[in-house]
Amino acid sequence: MSIEAIYFDGEMARDHAVTVNRVGSNLSFQGAAVPATTWSISGLHSIDPPTPGQPFRITHDNKPGARLIIRDQAFIDDLVAQNSHLKGGYSWRHLGQVLGWTAGGLAAFAGLGYLAMTVLPQQIAGLLPHSWRDRSGDQVITSLVGTAKRCETPGSKSAIAAMVAALAESGTDIPSVAIDIYDMDLVNAFAVPGGHIVLTRGLLKEASDPDEVTGVLAHELGHVYHLHPEAQLVRFAGLQVLAGAISGGSSGDLVTSAAGLATILRYTREAEREADAYARDVMVKASVDPIGLKRFFEKFMKLEGIKPGEPPQESSALDTIGNVFSTHPGTQDRIKEIQPLPAGKTPVKIMTDEQFRDLQQACG
C-alpha cells in the first residue's frame, strides 16, 4: 500500500513530497530530493496523538529531528491500530527510555557532586592565594566572636609560644599559625582559614594543666596542616553556587552567613580523624603526653551531657549556629584512639606553673 506524504529532514526548512510504503515491520519512503529511506516501525514516535481528520506527524529514533507527515486516514488508522506505541502518551518502552536517561543523568550528577563535595575541595584549598585565606579567616573570626574582646598579655604570649615550641620539638612540619584568645564562655577551640586558631576563655578555664591545652592546640594544628577550614569554605561556596544555579538567586555572603559559618566549623569525621592522627603523632614525637588531649575530650563529653545545646552568652554568630561541641563528631570513638606515651618516653614539662596561670588569666 503506497501513499503520498510530506517529509522534513530536520536540517533544512523545506518540505519534500515522498511516497511511503509499509513493508513488513518497516516504513520505506523516497522522493525526488529524498533518497530511499527505511524506518523501522518499532522506532517510530508520534509528535502529536493521532486525531481523526488531522495530519499525523511522526519521527524516528535514528533521526529525531526529521518529520514525516501523513494525511491518509486509512493508513494512519491501520498503522496505529497495530502499533499502540503510536497512540501518543508514554508507552512502556518510551517510559523505560525516559527513566533510563533520568537515572543516568542523576548518576552523573551524583558523581560530579561527590567529587565536588569530597575530593575537589581539598585539592582546591591548596591552590587558594594566601591573601584570600587570611582575609576569609579574619572575616570568619569577626563573625564568630561578635563583641568578645581579644585577650593578650606578655604572660599569655609566652605560654602560647612555649606550647608551639614544645610541639615543634617533634620535628614534624608545624604550620605557621596565629593563635588568639577571646573572652568567651564557650569551652572550645577552632581553626579558621588562613592558619588562624582561636582559644576561648572558657576552654582555658576548664583546662587542668598545660598538657590539656597543648593537646587541643595540636588537634587544631592538624586542621590547619590539612587545610580543613579552607576545604570547608570551598565546599560551602560550591553548595552556594549550585543552589544559586538551581534557584536563579544570589549565593550571598558565604563567610558571614550562619550556614556558612556552621559548615566551616563542622568538619567531617574523616577530617577529625586526620586532625587527631596529626596531633597524636606530633605529641608522641615531642614527648607531650597525649593523655592531656584525652582528658579534655572527656570533659567535652561531660559538658555536653550537663549542658546540652546551651548557647554561649556572647552576642555572636555562635548564638545562631549553636554550641560548637557539635563540630567535633564521634568524640567517644576518637577518645579510644588516644594512648599514653610509649614506654621509655618521659613527658616534657611544657611551661612553668606561672606561665600556665598567665595563660588561664589572659582575659583577667
C-alpha positions as semicolon CSV with decimal commas, in nm:
position;residue;x (nm);y (nm);z (nm)
1;M;0,000;0,000;0,000
2;S;0,159;0,326;-0,119
3;I;0,053;0,672;-0,002
4;E;0,173;1,024;-0,053
5;A;0,324;1,215;0,242
6;I;0,540;1,515;0,328
7;Y;0,890;1,480;0,468
8;F;1,109;1,733;0,655
9;D;1,470;1,622;0,705
10;G;1,519;1,841;1,014
11;E;1,820;2,010;0,857
12;M;1,660;2,250;0,611
13;A;1,329;2,436;0,641
14;R;1,191;2,275;0,327
15;D;0,928;2,008;0,277
16;H;0,964;1,720;0,033
17;A;0,690;1,515;-0,131
18;V;0,756;1,146;-0,077
19;T;0,591;0,814;-0,143
20;V;0,552;0,591;0,163
21;N;0,520;0,213;0,162
22;R;0,471;-0,020;0,452
23;V;0,683;-0,329;0,409
24;G;0,650;-0,577;0,694
25;S;0,776;-0,406;1,011
26;N;0,923;-0,107;0,827
27;L;0,813;0,211;0,656
28;S;1,003;0,295;0,338
29;F;0,981;0,628;0,161
30;Q;1,156;0,828;-0,109
31;G;1,101;1,133;-0,326
32;A;1,262;1,342;-0,598
33;A;1,500;1,501;-0,346
34;V;1,484;1,228;-0,083
35;P;1,685;0,907;-0,126
36;A;1,525;0,574;-0,040
37;T;1,492;0,563;0,337
38;T;1,370;0,290;0,569
39;W;1,239;0,349;0,920
40;S;1,158;0,057;1,148
41;I;0,805;0,092;1,285
42;S;0,928;0,000;1,634
43;G;1,148;0,310;1,628
44;L;0,867;0,549;1,530
45;H;0,728;0,811;1,770
46;S;0,422;1,028;1,722
47;I;0,483;1,401;1,758
48;D;0,117;1,452;1,849
49;P;-0,150;1,194;1,937
50;P;-0,338;1,083;1,622
51;T;-0,657;1,288;1,575
52;P;-0,916;1,194;1,312
53;G;-0,913;1,439;1,020
54;Q;-0,575;1,584;1,121
55;P;-0,229;1,516;0,972
56;F;-0,032;1,253;1,163
57;R;0,326;1,363;1,235
58;I;0,583;1,100;1,324
59;T;0,960;1,089;1,375
60;H;1,216;0,814;1,430
61;D;1,483;0,722;1,685
62;N;1,752;0,729;1,417
63;K;1,670;1,086;1,313
64;P;1,472;1,261;1,587
65;G;1,481;1,599;1,409
66;A;1,308;1,465;1,098
67;R;0,931;1,463;1,042
68;L;0,705;1,250;0,826
69;I;0,354;1,397;0,784
70;I;0,084;1,153;0,675
71;R;-0,271;1,256;0,578
72;D;-0,416;0,924;0,456
73;Q;-0,662;0,840;0,736
74;A;-0,699;0,472;0,647
75;F;-0,320;0,429;0,652
76;I;-0,299;0,615;0,983
77;D;-0,575;0,408;1,145
78;D;-0,419;0,079;1,034
79;L;-0,069;0,183;1,146
80;V;-0,183;0,300;1,488
81;A;-0,415;0,004;1,545
82;Q;-0,128;-0,239;1,503
83;N;0,132;-0,030;1,690
84;S;-0,010;0,101;2,016
85;H;0,305;0,299;2,098
86;L;0,199;0,547;1,827
87;K;-0,125;0,637;2,005
88;G;0,051;0,910;2,200
89;G;0,136;0,944;2,569
90;Y;0,400;0,721;2,724
91;S;0,447;0,367;2,611
92;W;0,625;0,132;2,848
93;R;0,923;0,127;2,614
94;H;0,934;0,504;2,588
95;L;0,884;0,539;2,963
96;G;1,172;0,297;3,016
97;Q;1,393;0,512;2,794
98;V;1,300;0,827;2,983
99;L;1,363;0,658;3,316
100;G;1,697;0,531;3,186
101;W;1,802;0,878;3,073
102;T;1,687;1,024;3,403
103;A;1,870;0,764;3,610
104;G;2,184;0,813;3,403
105;G;2,164;1,190;3,446
106;L;2,112;1,159;3,820
107;A;2,403;0,916;3,848
108;A;2,630;1,153;3,658
109;F;2,511;1,446;3,869
110;A;2,567;1,247;4,189
111;G;2,916;1,152;4,071
112;L;3,004;1,513;4,000
113;G;2,850;1,616;4,331
114;Y;3,062;1,359;4,515
115;L;3,378;1,489;4,352
116;A;3,278;1,850;4,415
117;M;3,197;1,790;4,782
118;T;3,472;1,544;4,880
119;V;3,779;1,524;4,661
120;L;3,793;1,862;4,488
121;P;3,761;2,098;4,790
122;Q;4,077;1,954;4,946
123;Q;4,262;1,992;4,615
124;I;4,135;2,343;4,551
125;A;4,216;2,453;4,909
126;G;4,588;2,413;4,840
127;L;4,563;2,646;4,540
128;L;4,393;2,937;4,717
129;P;4,605;3,256;4,748
130;H;4,736;3,323;5,099
131;S;4,589;3,674;5,091
132;W;4,243;3,530;5,025
133;R;4,281;3,274;5,305
134;D;4,390;3,542;5,553
135;R;4,107;3,776;5,456
136;S;3,849;3,497;5,482
137;G;3,986;3,387;5,819
138;D;3,962;3,742;5,956
139;Q;3,601;3,765;5,837
140;V;3,510;3,431;5,993
141;I;3,665;3,524;6,329
142;T;3,489;3,862;6,329
143;S;3,157;3,691;6,263
144;L;3,215;3,420;6,523
145;V;3,340;3,620;6,819
146;G;3,096;3,909;6,785
147;T;3,159;4,159;7,064
148;A;3,402;3,935;7,256
149;K;3,738;4,104;7,315
150;R;4,074;3,954;7,222
151;C;4,286;3,884;7,529
152;E;4,663;3,914;7,529
153;T;4,924;3,969;7,797
154;P;5,302;3,918;7,794
155;G;5,247;3,609;8,008
156;S;4,984;3,458;7,776
157;K;5,204;3,524;7,471
158;S;5,492;3,348;7,645
159;A;5,274;3,048;7,733
160;I;5,144;3,013;7,374
161;A;5,499;3,034;7,242
162;A;5,601;2,760;7,489
163;M;5,329;2,526;7,361
164;V;5,425;2,580;6,997
165;A;5,794;2,532;7,080
166;A;5,719;2,208;7,264
167;L;5,524;2,066;6,968
168;A;5,792;2,183;6,724
169;E;6,041;1,955;6,904
170;S;5,865;1,668;6,727
171;G;6,049;1,751;6,407
172;T;5,710;1,735;6,232
173;D;5,606;2,008;5,990
174;I;5,429;2,256;6,219
175;P;5,227;2,504;6,009
176;S;5,269;2,875;6,065
177;V;4,972;2,992;6,271
178;A;4,830;3,293;6,453
179;I;4,684;3,189;6,790
180;D;4,448;3,424;6,972
181;I;4,247;3,407;7,293
182;Y;3,896;3,555;7,309
183;D;3,690;3,639;7,615
184;M;3,411;3,385;7,556
185;D;3,239;3,142;7,795
186;L;3,228;2,879;7,522
187;V;3,459;2,585;7,603
188;N;3,628;2,520;7,270
189;A;3,899;2,600;7,020
190;F;3,862;2,624;6,646
191;A;4,076;2,678;6,337
192;V;3,964;2,905;6,054
193;P;4,109;2,973;5,708
194;G;4,449;3,139;5,687
195;G;4,611;2,949;5,974
196;H;4,417;3,125;6,250
197;I;4,339;2,936;6,571
198;V;4,104;3,068;6,838
199;L;4,121;2,959;7,203
200;T;3,838;3,068;7,431
201;R;3,850;3,183;7,792
202;G;3,607;2,901;7,871
203;L;3,848;2,641;7,736
204;L;4,144;2,777;7,933
205;K;3,934;2,794;8,249
206;E;3,831;2,426;8,216
207;A;4,187;2,304;8,146
208;S;4,356;2,138;8,444
209;D;4,712;2,154;8,313
210;P;4,923;2,261;8,013
211;D;4,906;1,912;7,858
212;E;4,531;1,950;7,802
213;V;4,558;2,287;7,628
214;T;4,859;2,172;7,425
215;G;4,669;1,860;7,315
216;V;4,377;2,071;7,194
217;L;4,621;2,305;7,018
218;A;4,788;2,008;6,846
219;H;4,449;1,892;6,722
220;E;4,368;2,235;6,578
221;L;4,714;2,248;6,420
222;G;4,614;1,924;6,245
223;H;4,316;2,102;6,089
224;V;4,542;2,386;5,975
225;Y;4,804;2,143;5,839
226;H;4,543;1,958;5,630
227;L;4,372;2,284;5,519
228;H;4,038;2,162;5,654
229;P;3,896;2,515;5,713
230;E;3,979;2,618;5,356
231;A;3,833;2,296;5,217
232;Q;3,512;2,355;5,411
233;L;3,495;2,708;5,275
234;V;3,538;2,580;4,919
235;R;3,277;2,311;4,986
236;F;3,020;2,561;5,109
237;A;3,098;2,801;4,825
238;G;3,029;2,516;4,582
239;L;2,696;2,442;4,751
240;Q;2,600;2,809;4,729
241;V;2,688;2,827;4,360
242;L;2,486;2,511;4,297
243;A;2,191;2,645;4,495
244;G;2,212;2,974;4,309
245;A;2,221;2,794;3,973
246;I;1,915;2,587;4,063
247;S;1,713;2,869;4,216
248;G;1,842;3,151;4,000
249;G;1,912;3,350;4,315
250;S;2,215;3,508;4,471
251;S;2,466;3,297;4,664
252;G;2,503;3,556;4,941
253;D;2,797;3,617;5,173
254;L;2,937;3,274;5,248
255;V;3,178;3,370;5,529
256;T;2,931;3,565;5,738
257;S;2,607;3,369;5,698
258;A;2,517;3,132;5,979
259;A;2,501;2,840;5,736
260;G;2,846;2,922;5,602
261;L;2,999;2,952;5,949
262;A;2,840;2,626;6,061
263;T;2,972;2,449;5,751
264;I;3,324;2,580;5,804
265;L;3,329;2,465;6,168
266;R;3,155;2,129;6,127
267;Y;3,428;1,906;5,995
268;T;3,359;1,557;5,868
269;R;3,452;1,253;6,076
270;E;3,736;1,189;5,833
271;A;3,873;1,541;5,885
272;E;3,852;1,499;6,263
273;R;4,035;1,167;6,240
274;E;4,309;1,330;6,032
275;A;4,348;1,611;6,285
276;D;4,355;1,358;6,571
277;A;4,618;1,146;6,393
278;Y;4,832;1,454;6,333
279;A;4,801;1,557;6,699
280;R;4,887;1,211;6,830
281;D;5,190;1,183;6,602
282;V;5,324;1,527;6,694
283;M;5,271;1,478;7,067
284;V;5,437;1,138;7,079
285;K;5,739;1,259;6,880
286;A;5,765;1,570;7,101
287;S;5,714;1,367;7,423
288;V;5,400;1,567;7,507
289;D;5,162;1,341;7,699
290;P;4,863;1,259;7,467
291;I;4,653;1,175;7,772
292;G;4,605;1,551;7,815
293;L;4,405;1,557;7,491
294;K;4,213;1,252;7,604
295;R;4,120;1,417;7,935
296;F;3,997;1,725;7,758
297;F;3,785;1,526;7,515
298;E;3,631;1,353;7,817
299;K;3,550;1,696;7,961
300;F;3,381;1,779;7,631
301;M;3,165;1,471;7,668
302;K;3,074;1,558;8,028
303;L;2,990;1,917;7,941
304;E;2,771;1,803;7,655
305;G;2,580;1,583;7,893
306;I;2,538;1,852;8,156
307;K;2,452;2,142;7,927
308;P;2,302;2,006;7,607
309;G;2,261;2,278;7,348
310;E;2,324;2,563;7,590
311;P;2,414;2,869;7,378
312;P;2,709;3,092;7,463
313;Q;2,644;3,419;7,646
314;E;2,823;3,641;7,397
315;S;2,633;3,816;7,121
316;S;2,791;3,637;6,829
317;A;2,726;3,417;6,528
318;L;2,772;3,120;6,761
319;D;2,431;3,208;6,908
320;T;2,286;3,132;6,568
321;I;2,472;2,817;6,474
322;G;2,454;2,661;6,820
323;N;2,705;2,506;7,056
324;V;3,015;2,411;6,863
325;F;3,056;2,089;7,056
326;S;2,864;1,964;6,755
327;T;3,168;2,048;6,541
328;H;3,356;1,751;6,689
329;P;3,169;1,439;6,571
330;G;3,243;1,093;6,705
331;T;3,423;1,219;7,017
332;Q;3,360;0,896;7,208
333;D;3,523;0,682;6,937
334;R;3,813;0,922;6,899
335;I;3,890;0,912;7,271
336;K;3,958;0,538;7,242
337;E;4,233;0,604;6,985
338;I;4,441;0,817;7,222
339;Q;4,709;0,618;7,405
340;P;4,979;0,718;7,659
341;L;5,336;0,784;7,554
342;P;5,526;0,466;7,466
343;A;5,728;0,303;7,743
344;G;6,059;0,476;7,798
345;K;5,939;0,821;7,689
346;T;5,927;1,077;7,969
347;P;5,670;1,358;7,927
348;V;5,826;1,703;7,886
349;K;5,733;1,999;8,104
350;I;5,569;2,232;7,854
351;M;5,565;2,551;8,060
352;T;5,608;2,676;8,415
353;D;5,322;2,695;8,661
354;E;5,341;3,074;8,638
355;Q;5,308;3,064;8,259
356;F;5,003;2,838;8,287
357;R;4,840;3,079;8,536
358;D;4,912;3,368;8,299
359;L;4,753;3,172;8,016
360;Q;4,438;3,098;8,213
361;Q;4,414;3,460;8,335
362;A;4,477;3,618;7,996
363;C;4,127;3,769;7,997
364;G;4,156;3,887;8,359
